[in-house]
Amino acid sequence: MKIRAGYEITYDCPQPTPMILTLSVHPSRLADVLTADRMRLDPPIPANTYHDSFGNFCHVIRAPVGRLTMSSDFLVQDNGEPDPIAAQAEQHALEDLPVEVLIYLLGSRYCETDRLSDLAWSLFGQVPKGWPLAQAICDYVHDRIGFDYDHASPTRTAWDANTDRRGVCRDFAHLAVALCRCMNIPARYCTGYLGDIGVPPDESAMDFSAWFEVYLGGRWHTFDARHNTPRIGRILIARGRDATDVAMVTSFGPCTLASFRVIAEEVTAPAPALRN
């Protein structure tokens, strides 16, 4: 299938403001991009593009005083298959893990393994290791947290999400990642596009989505604690330890989000332009 994806995001800046933008499709999906995922900046300003330490595309800009709009509109080819299930995937002993995976066992800004370790072992200590354990954690988080856009918070951590019992997709992912790490399953945070493909449409406005990946059986596997069911058409933007590493915009000065629009939908007919 073909998926149309893109965004249009506008900020107002009272002074020149440096920013790091993480909005481009992940290098692992570039072979599937049919039309260029080219970031447009209005007004046009220079952007320094680089790969960060996690392999994500990032752009460094200096936003001018006033209004800045960043946008992209592109097509991606997808196999149309739901997230694969590998129920027999086994959990590795710590000493058998690749060294580059070990960082995903450690606590991070939003995933406090030290605070959640006792809870994790009390809940999941008797669950068979491997895929059943990762799925049990996903089930717990899905049932524990109620999705609520009105209670989104940029400072909520995994511990807070477990206590508050409400949040948005990043909170589901943070809690699941933290609990997996507590149980010695390497887990990393993911962000990207996820349209309502193969499921009833959601009436709320489209947003970027967050999910997570766990390392089992010698490879990474996708889990989604918010939806807790295999989904079709994920388009990865970035991976990292938690949302700190993959924030769509990291600003180094005051700025205000003026407008925000994301699109991700299956193309069944010629697509109209994203911009109105």
Secondary structure by P-SEA (a helix, b strand, c coil): ccccccbbbbbbbcccccccccccccccccccccccbbbbbccbbbbbbbbcccbbbbbbbbccccbbbbbccbbbbbccccccccccbbbbccccccccccccccccccccccccaaaaaaccccccccaaaaaaaaaaaaaabbbbcccccccccaaaaaaaccccaaaaaaaaaaaaaaacbbbbbbbbbbccccccccccccccccccccccccbbbbbbccccccccbbbbccccccccccccccccccccccbbbbbbbbbccccccccc
